[in-house]
Amino acid sequence: MLRLLDPLVSLVFPEFCHVCGELVEGTSDGVACRACWERVRFLTVDSPLCGKCGRFLLDGRPGAVARCGQCNDHFYDQARSAGLYEFALSATVLNLKNVPWVPSTAAKALERAIPLLPVGPDHIVMPVPLSKKRLAERGFDQAAVLARLVSRTARLPLDEFSLIRVRDTQMHRTAMDRKAREASVKGAFAVTRPALIKDRHVLLVDDVMTTGASASHCAFSLKKNGAASVNVLTLARAVG
C-alpha cells in the first residue's frame, strides 16, 4: 500500500534529496533519492575490511583478512557497518540526529549487516548512550532508535539502561584526530547494573563509526564489569 501511495505522497509532500537536490521518488528511501542510494558502497563479507574494526581498506583485496593497525588497542572484539558514510547513507545518518526515523532502505541495509558479526541468541543489544544533556536537547538517542530496530530484527533482548554516559563530551567533528577523539570519551561511560552484564555477550549499536573511540571506551566499561564479549554494529562507517 505504501508503495502505491508513494507517487501521491511525493506530489503532495515532495521531499528533495539531501545529497543532490533531486526529487525523492519513494518514502522508503527517506531523505535521499534512489540514484544516491545506488552510489553507496554497502559492505559485505567480501569487502576489503580491517578484520577487527571494519575499516574500509582502500588498497585491500576483496575478502582478504587484514588489520589496519589503528585499532590494536581498542577494547571491542569486532566492529562492522552496513555501508560507508557517503551519499544517501551519510544523509540518512545526519537526518537521524534530528528525526527518530529509519527509512526502510537503511533498515534493510542494517539488517543485512548483522550476519557480518558473530552474533548469536545469547547476545543482548545495547545502544551507545547519549549524555543526559544531549538527550534532553535532542529528545531521543539515535543509537537507541537503531538498537531497537536491531533487537526486533535479530530477535535479541534489548538493554537501554545498563550502560550510561556519565559526562557530557564535546561533539565529534570531522576534523578531530584520533587522539582528540580518544581523549574526549575516556572515562565517559559507566555500567549501572553490572549483574546484568556479567558473562553476557553484547552487541553495541551506534549510528556511525569514525575512529572507534566511543565504541572502544563503551567496551572497556562493559568488559570491566564482566561482559564476555563486545561486538559493534553501526549503520555507517567513515572512510579513511
Secondary structure by P-SEA (a helix, b strand, c coil): ccccaaaaaaaacccccccccccccccccccccaaaaaaccccccccccccccccccccccccbbbbcccccccccccccccccccaaaaaaaaaaaccccccaaaaaaaaaacccccccccbbbbcccccaaaaaaacccaaaaaaaaaaaaacbbbbccccccccccccccccccaaaaaaacccccccccccccccbbbbccccccccaaaaaaaaaaaaaacccbbbbbbcccccc
